[in-house]
């Protein structure tokens, strides 16, 4: 164990680093309340509030060129259709605010509705790949929705194409209740307040240099107390974030689980510079400003794509908002960031 940590017990240092968050857990059967928390399915909307759709971007070719040839052509077809966003999640804000003081930054009533463009969004971090709506309608004014016809048609076309490909390669047919880039299976949820260890790559860990140093790999090849410390933290971390617990990666608030660097850096880069990534020299030159700006961002929602689909799928979508915009309820300024390993 590093000298900086010797005066304090290992468990104490880990506990001090834990970050409060809200975890999604399956609701009991019959728990699909109007306006209730859910992942996938369709939202509950009042009359007059339309399911949002993504307009064709002015820079279609710039976005399409970020993928390979096949992905680029799929994005061009997708943008020509100007489809509605896929519905990702609905959060009952009354339920969320009742879970602890750390949730007080959220509005205290209504619900947040999260929509995302899962076809093009992975190549297009920013405000246009997502829509987050704060709906204040009382529950009795809500109505369960059906998918817009053009979105439902795209969903069925995708299912038929996957079934065709699987048949050609003698693979099992796709699960009938699995999701597509246009929809995920409806799953009523409940929010559960918990404490989670921050990822080594997160800003929260950057704020704890002694703990981060203790978790760094040894360079002398020897075994010793530091390895035991790493084992303790890894077991705690994997109990929340391991591959076998993909559903537990879905969270509201708290410290994000990056698949690469902390997604708040990417939110700051795309917002400050209007580009998806900076080259090494530009990053080096702008690093102090980027790091300072990244600390102004908050994780609003994190969704594991494979869990959303309830099928094989890669990546995580992060919905991020600046603290000042959250205070002003400017959910139109939410930035979506996609990462995959």
C-alpha positions as CSV (number, residue, x, y, z in Angstrom):
1,X,0.0,0.0,0.0
2,X,1.3,3.5,-0.9
3,X,2.8,5.6,1.9
4,X,0.0,8.2,1.5
5,X,-2.6,5.6,2.5
6,X,-0.8,3.9,5.4
7,X,-2.4,6.0,8.2
8,X,-5.9,5.1,7.2
9,X,-7.6,1.6,6.8
10,X,-8.2,0.5,3.2
11,X,-11.9,0.1,3.7
12,X,-12.3,3.6,5.0
13,X,-10.6,5.1,1.9
14,X,-12.9,3.1,-0.4
15,X,-16.0,4.0,1.5
16,X,-15.1,7.7,1.5
17,X,-14.9,7.5,-2.3
18,X,-18.3,6.0,-2.9
19,X,-20.7,8.2,-4.9
20,X,-24.5,8.3,-4.4
21,X,-26.6,7.3,-7.4
22,X,-30.0,5.9,-8.4
23,X,-30.0,2.4,-9.8
24,X,-32.8,1.0,-12.0
25,X,-34.3,-2.2,-10.7
26,X,-37.2,-4.2,-12.3
27,X,-40.6,-3.2,-10.8
28,X,-42.8,-5.9,-9.3
29,X,-45.3,-7.4,-11.7
30,X,-48.1,-5.0,-12.4
31,X,-45.9,-2.1,-11.7
32,X,-46.4,-0.3,-15.0
33,X,-48.0,2.8,-13.6
34,X,-49.0,5.8,-15.9
35,X,-46.0,8.2,-15.7
36,X,-43.9,5.6,-13.9
37,X,-40.2,4.9,-14.3
38,X,-39.4,2.6,-17.2
39,X,-36.7,1.6,-19.7
40,X,-37.8,1.0,-23.3
41,X,-41.3,0.6,-24.6
42,X,-43.2,3.8,-25.2
43,X,-43.6,7.0,-23.2
44,X,-46.7,8.3,-21.5
45,X,-47.5,11.7,-23.1
46,X,-50.3,14.3,-22.7
47,X,-52.4,15.5,-25.6
48,X,-50.4,18.0,-27.6
49,X,-47.0,16.7,-26.7
50,X,-45.6,14.9,-29.8
51,X,-43.1,12.1,-29.8
52,X,-39.9,14.1,-31.0
53,X,-38.3,13.3,-34.3
54,X,-34.9,14.2,-35.6
55,X,-34.7,16.6,-38.5
56,X,-32.3,15.9,-41.3
57,X,-29.0,17.5,-40.3
58,X,-27.3,20.0,-42.6
59,X,-24.0,18.0,-42.3
60,X,-25.3,14.5,-43.3
61,X,-22.1,13.7,-45.2
62,X,-19.8,14.8,-42.4
63,X,-21.6,12.5,-40.0
64,X,-21.8,9.6,-42.4
65,X,-18.1,9.8,-43.1
66,X,-17.3,9.1,-39.5
67,X,-18.4,5.5,-39.9
68,X,-17.2,2.8,-42.4
69,X,-18.8,2.6,-45.8
70,X,-21.7,0.3,-44.7
71,X,-22.5,2.4,-41.6
72,X,-22.2,5.6,-43.6
73,X,-24.8,4.4,-46.1
74,X,-27.1,3.3,-43.4
75,X,-26.9,6.8,-41.8
76,X,-27.7,8.5,-45.1
77,X,-30.8,6.3,-45.5
78,X,-31.7,6.9,-41.9
79,X,-31.5,10.7,-42.2
80,X,-33.5,10.8,-45.4
81,X,-36.4,9.3,-43.5
82,X,-36.3,11.9,-40.7
83,X,-37.6,9.4,-38.2
84,X,-38.6,9.9,-34.6
85,X,-36.0,9.2,-32.0
86,X,-36.0,5.9,-30.2
87,X,-37.5,6.1,-26.8
88,X,-34.9,5.2,-24.2
89,X,-36.4,5.8,-20.7
90,X,-38.9,7.6,-18.6
91,X,-38.1,8.7,-15.0
92,X,-40.7,9.6,-12.4
93,X,-39.2,12.7,-10.8
94,X,-41.3,12.4,-7.7
95,X,-39.9,9.0,-7.1
96,X,-36.3,10.2,-7.8
97,X,-36.5,13.2,-5.5
98,X,-37.8,11.0,-2.7
99,X,-34.6,9.0,-2.7
100,X,-32.3,11.4,-1.0
101,X,-30.8,14.9,-0.8
102,X,-28.3,14.1,-3.6
103,X,-31.3,14.1,-6.1
104,X,-32.5,17.6,-5.1
105,X,-30.9,19.0,-8.3
106,X,-33.7,17.4,-10.3
107,X,-37.2,18.9,-10.6
108,X,-39.5,17.6,-7.9
109,X,-42.5,16.7,-10.1
110,X,-43.5,15.3,-13.5
111,X,-41.1,13.1,-15.4
112,X,-38.1,13.2,-17.6
113,X,-38.4,11.5,-21.0
114,X,-35.2,10.4,-22.7
115,X,-35.0,9.9,-26.5
116,X,-32.0,9.0,-28.6
117,X,-31.0,8.4,-32.2
118,X,-29.3,4.9,-31.8
119,X,-28.7,4.6,-35.6
120,X,-26.6,7.8,-36.0
121,X,-25.9,8.9,-32.5
122,X,-22.9,6.7,-31.9
123,X,-21.1,8.8,-34.6
124,X,-22.6,12.1,-33.6
125,X,-22.0,13.2,-30.0
126,X,-23.9,16.4,-29.2
127,X,-27.3,17.9,-28.6
128,X,-28.9,16.7,-31.8
129,X,-28.6,13.0,-31.2
130,X,-30.9,13.2,-28.2
131,X,-34.0,14.8,-26.8
132,X,-34.8,15.1,-23.1
133,X,-38.2,16.5,-22.2
134,X,-39.4,17.5,-18.8
135,X,-43.1,16.9,-18.8
136,X,-45.0,18.4,-15.8
137,X,-48.4,16.9,-16.8
138,X,-50.3,15.3,-13.8
139,X,-50.6,11.6,-14.2
140,X,-54.3,11.7,-14.9
141,X,-53.6,13.8,-18.0
142,X,-51.3,11.2,-19.5
143,X,-52.0,8.6,-22.2
144,X,-49.9,5.5,-23.2
145,X,-48.4,5.9,-26.6
146,X,-48.0,3.7,-29.6
147,X,-44.9,4.0,-31.8
148,X,-45.3,6.5,-34.6
149,X,-46.1,4.5,-37.8
150,X,-42.8,5.4,-39.6
151,X,-40.7,4.4,-36.6
152,X,-42.7,1.2,-36.2
153,X,-42.1,0.4,-39.9
154,X,-38.4,1.0,-39.5
155,X,-38.4,-1.3,-36.5
156,X,-40.1,-4.1,-38.4
157,X,-37.8,-3.7,-41.4
158,X,-34.8,-4.0,-39.1
159,X,-36.2,-7.2,-37.5
160,X,-36.9,-8.7,-40.9
161,X,-33.3,-7.9,-42.1
162,X,-31.7,-9.4,-39.0
163,X,-33.8,-12.5,-39.4
164,X,-32.8,-12.8,-43.1
165,X,-29.1,-12.5,-42.3
166,X,-29.3,-15.0,-39.4
167,X,-31.1,-17.5,-41.7
168,X,-28.4,-17.0,-44.4
169,X,-25.6,-17.8,-42.0
170,X,-27.6,-20.6,-40.2
171,X,-27.7,-18.6,-37.0
172,X,-30.6,-18.8,-34.5
173,X,-33.5,-16.4,-35.2
174,X,-33.5,-13.1,-33.2
175,X,-35.5,-13.2,-30.0
176,X,-39.0,-11.9,-30.7
177,X,-38.9,-9.6,-27.7
178,X,-35.4,-8.2,-28.4
179,X,-35.0,-4.5,-29.3
180,X,-33.7,-2.7,-32.4
181,X,-32.1,0.7,-32.9
182,X,-35.7,2.0,-33.0
183,X,-37.1,0.5,-29.8
184,X,-36.3,-1.4,-26.7
185,X,-38.6,-3.9,-24.8
186,X,-40.8,-2.2,-22.2
187,X,-39.6,-2.7,-18.7
188,X,-41.2,-1.0,-15.7
189,X,-38.5,0.0,-13.2
190,X,-38.1,1.3,-9.7
191,X,-35.3,3.6,-8.6
192,X,-33.0,2.4,-5.8
193,X,-30.6,4.7,-4.0
194,X,-27.2,3.2,-3.6
195,X,-23.5,4.1,-3.2
196,X,-21.1,3.1,-6.0
197,X,-17.3,3.2,-6.4
198,X,-16.1,5.6,-9.0
199,X,-14.3,4.3,-12.1
200,X,-10.6,4.8,-12.2
201,X,-11.1,6.9,-15.4
202,X,-13.7,9.2,-13.8
203,X,-13.4,12.8,-12.6
204,X,-14.4,11.6,-9.1
205,X,-11.3,9.4,-9.0
206,X,-9.1,12.2,-10.3
207,X,-10.2,14.2,-7.2
208,X,-8.7,11.3,-5.0
209,X,-5.1,11.0,-6.2
210,X,-4.0,8.9,-3.2
211,X,-6.7,6.3,-4.0
212,X,-5.9,6.4,-7.7
213,X,-2.2,5.9,-7.0
214,X,-3.0,2.9,-4.8
215,X,-5.0,1.3,-7.6
216,X,-2.2,1.9,-10.2
217,X,-0.4,-1.2,-11.4
218,X,2.9,-1.9,-9.7
219,X,5.9,-1.2,-11.9
220,X,8.4,-3.4,-10.0
221,X,6.6,-6.7,-10.8
222,X,6.5,-7.6,-7.1
223,X,3.4,-8.6,-5.1
224,X,2.4,-6.9,-2.0
225,X,-0.2,-4.9,-0.1
226,X,-1.0,-2.8,-3.2
227,X,-2.2,-5.9,-5.0
228,X,-4.5,-6.7,-2.1
229,X,-5.8,-3.2,-2.2
230,X,-6.5,-3.4,-5.9
231,X,-8.3,-6.8,-5.3
232,X,-10.5,-5.2,-2.7
233,X,-11.5,-2.3,-4.9
234,X,-11.9,-4.6,-8.0
235,X,-14.4,-6.8,-6.2
236,X,-16.4,-3.8,-5.0
237,X,-16.3,-2.3,-8.5
238,X,-17.2,-5.5,-10.4
239,X,-20.2,-6.2,-8.1
240,X,-21.8,-3.1,-9.7
241,X,-20.2,-2.8,-13.1
242,X,-19.0,-6.3,-14.2
243,X,-20.2,-7.7,-17.6
244,X,-22.5,-10.1,-15.8
245,X,-24.4,-7.1,-14.3
246,X,-25.1,-5.1,-17.4
247,X,-28.5,-4.0,-16.0
248,X,-26.8,-2.4,-13.1
249,X,-24.9,-0.1,-15.4
250,X,-28.1,1.8,-16.0
251,X,-28.2,4.7,-13.6
252,X,-29.6,8.2,-12.9
253,X,-27.1,10.8,-11.5
254,X,-23.8,9.9,-9.9
255,X,-20.4,9.2,-11.4
256,X,-20.5,7.8,-15.0
257,X,-18.9,4.4,-15.8
258,X,-16.7,5.3,-18.8
259,X,-15.9,2.8,-21.5
260,X,-13.1,5.0,-22.5
261,X,-12.3,8.4,-20.8
262,X,-14.9,10.2,-18.6
263,X,-17.7,11.2,-21.1
264,X,-17.8,14.6,-19.5
265,X,-14.6,15.4,-21.4
266,X,-16.3,14.6,-24.7
267,X,-19.3,16.6,-23.7
268,X,-17.0,19.6,-23.1
269,X,-15.1,19.1,-26.3
270,X,-18.1,18.9,-28.6
271,X,-19.8,21.8,-26.9
272,X,-16.7,24.1,-26.7
273,X,-15.1,23.3,-30.1
274,X,-18.0,21.9,-32.2
275,X,-16.0,18.8,-33.1
276,X,-16.2,15.1,-32.1
277,X,-12.5,14.8,-31.1
278,X,-9.4,16.9,-30.8
279,X,-6.1,15.7,-32.2
280,X,-3.3,15.1,-29.7
281,X,-1.7,18.6,-30.1
282,X,-4.9,20.5,-29.7
283,X,-5.9,18.4,-26.7
284,X,-2.5,19.1,-25.1
285,X,-2.8,22.8,-25.7
286,X,-6.4,23.1,-24.4
287,X,-6.2,20.5,-21.6
288,X,-6.5,22.8,-18.6
289,X,-9.6,24.5,-20.0
290,X,-11.2,21.2,-21.0
291,X,-10.6,19.7,-17.6
292,X,-12.0,22.7,-15.9
293,X,-15.0,22.8,-18.2
294,X,-15.6,19.0,-17.8
295,X,-16.2,19.5,-14.1
296,X,-19.2,21.6,-14.8
297,X,-21.0,18.7,-16.4
298,X,-23.3,16.3,-14.6
299,X,-24.4,12.8,-15.5
300,X,-28.2,12.8,-15.9
301,X,-28.7,9.2,-17.3
302,X,-26.5,6.3,-18.4
303,X,-27.9,3.4,-20.4
304,X,-26.1,0.2,-21.4
305,X,-27.1,-0.4,-25.0
306,X,-27.1,-4.2,-24.7
307,X,-29.3,-4.1,-21.7
308,X,-31.7,-1.6,-23.5
309,X,-32.0,-4.0,-26.4
310,X,-32.1,-7.1,-24.2
311,X,-30.0,-8.5,-26.9
312,X,-26.3,-8.5,-27.8
313,X,-25.2,-4.9,-28.3
314,X,-22.2,-2.7,-27.6
315,X,-21.7,0.6,-25.9
316,X,-23.1,3.0,-23.4
317,X,-25.1,6.2,-24.0
318,X,-24.5,9.0,-21.5
319,X,-27.0,11.9,-21.2
320,X,-25.0,14.9,-19.8
321,X,-26.0,18.4,-18.7
322,X,-24.1,21.3,-17.2
323,X,-25.0,22.0,-13.6
324,X,-26.1,25.5,-14.4
325,X,-28.4,24.2,-17.2
326,X,-29.9,21.6,-14.8
327,X,-30.6,24.3,-12.3
328,X,-32.3,26.4,-15.1
329,X,-34.2,23.3,-16.4
330,X,-32.6,23.7,-19.8
331,X,-33.0,20.1,-20.8
332,X,-32.8,21.2,-24.4
333,X,-29.0,21.6,-23.8
334,X,-28.4,17.9,-22.8
335,X,-25.5,16.4,-24.7
336,X,-25.5,12.7,-25.6
337,X,-22.2,10.9,-25.7
338,X,-21.7,7.3,-26.9
339,X,-18.8,5.1,-26.0
340,X,-17.8,1.5,-26.7
341,X,-14.7,-0.4,-26.0
